[in-house]
Amino acid sequence: MTQQDEHDLTEKSKSQVKRELLEITDLGERLLEIPEGLLAKLPISETCLKAIKEGRKINHHTGKKRQIKYIGKLLRDEDLEGIRAELAISDQYHQLEVRKQHLLEQWRDRLMNEGDKATFELLQLEPTLDRQQLRQMVRNAQKEKELNKAPKVQRELFRYLRDNMRFSEEN
């Protein structure tokens, strides 16, 4: 193979370059949406950080689109893999929190509907929970539901479960 042939194999096509630039622009658009705390954790230069903060203030569609393209341009010089890795970690954490939330809601609903049977099962999984307090909260929440009152005790039950349950694969 000649040097020209090797050069042709390593050179990216115009379409491939466009796809990569579009990916970077999409990443820039996503950075406008993430919370401030996560943005501070990302390995981004001050210039890019400033552009992102300015982009959040822009409301006009055309101006925002222009700012996103500018952020994409700045991101080309950044550590894209580091940024993506940090965002992936954040996404996994968020998914885990959502799963915990759903699990807590399911346990609260089971406790409300099944009563002592569900309480017994939950105490088998979580022996650290206070049996008396849990049963009292469940009874009060069931009574509250029967009387069509606002779900104050149900929320308290949810908070109690959230604060006192440890999560594992069993739960």
N, C-alpha and C positions, 0 to 999 in steps of 0.2 A: 504494500500500500504506500502511496505517496503521501507527502505532507498535506497536500490539498484534500485527499480523500479523508484523512484523519480529522482535518479541520471541519469538513462537511458533516461528519458523524457527531462531533461534539457540539456543533452549533445548533441552537434551538430554532425551531420554525417560528415564523411570525405569529401563527395561531397559538402556539404554546406560550410565547411571550405575552400575548394578549390575555390568555387565560390566567397566567400567573399575576399579571397586573390587576386583573379584575378581582382575583382572590384577595390581593393586598388591599384593594379599595373596599371590598366587603368587610375585611377585618377592621379597617378604619371606621366604617359605618357602625360596626358592632361596638367599637371602643367608645363611641358617643353614647351608647345606651347603658353601659355597665356602671355600677355604683362607684362613687368617688373613692371609697376605701380600697376597692379592688384595683382601681386605676393607679393608685399610689404604689401598689405592690409590683406593678409591671415594670420590666426593664426597658423604660422608654426615656429618651432624652428630654430635656426641659423644653426644647423648641416644639417637639411633637406634643408634649403634655399641654403646652400653652395653646397650640392649635386645636387640640381636642376640647379644652375648656371653652375656647372661643366658639367652636362649632356647636356646643351645647346651648349657647345663648342665641344663636341664629334661628329665627322662626320661618323666614321666607324660604320657600322651596328651592328656588334657583340658587340663592346664596348658600343654603345648606349643602346642596349638591356640589357646588364649587368648593366649599370647605372640605367636604369628604374627599374630593379628588386631591386637594392639597395635602390632607392628612395621609392619603395613600402614597403620595409622592415622598413625604417625609418618612413614612414607614419602610420604604425601600432600603434605607440606610440603617434600619434598626435590626435588632436581634429577633427576627420573626419567629424562630423556633422557641425561643425563651418566652415570648409573648403568648404563643399558642399553647405552650405547656402550662403556663400559669392559668390561662383561661380554661384549659381542660380540667385542671385540678379544681378550679372554682365550680365548673359545671358538675363534676362528680359530687362535690360537697353539697351543692344545691339539690341534686337528685336524691342524695341520702337523706337530707332534711325533709324533702317532700315525702319520701317513703315513711319516715318516722311519723310525720304528721298524719298520714293516712292510717298508719297502724294504730296510733293513739285514738283516732276517730272511730276506727273499727272496734277497738276494745271498749270505748265509751258506749257505743251503740249496743254492743253485745251485753254489756253490764246492764244497760237500761232495759233491754228486751228479755234477756234470759235470767236476770237476777242472780240468785245464789249459785246456780250451776256455773255461770261465767265467772263469778267472783272466786269460786273454788279453783277453777282452771287458772285464772290469773295469779292467784296466790301460790299455786304450784310452780308457775314460771318465775314469779317475783316474790320470794318469801320475805323480802325486806319491807313490803308494804304493810301498813297497819290495817289488820283485818277489821277491827271494830270501826275505825274511821271510814274505811272503804265501804263497808256494808251500810253504814249510816248515810253516807253521801248518795249511794245508789238508791236507797229507799226514799230519801228526800227528793232526788231527781225524778224518780218514778211518780211520786205524789204530785210533784210540780207539773209533770207532763199530763197527768190525769185531769188536773184542775185547769189546764190550758193557760198556765202562767208563763211569764217570760222565762227563758231557760237559764236563769242565774246559777242554780245549783249544778246544772249540766256543765256549764262553763267552769265552775269550780272543780268539778270532777275531772274534767279534761286537764286543767292546770295541775291538779294533784298528780295525775298519771304522768304528765309531761315532766314534772319536777322530780318524781320519785322512781321512774322506771329506768332501768339500764337496758340498753338494746343489745341483742345478740341475734344470731341466726334463728334461734328458737322462736323469738317474739315475732 
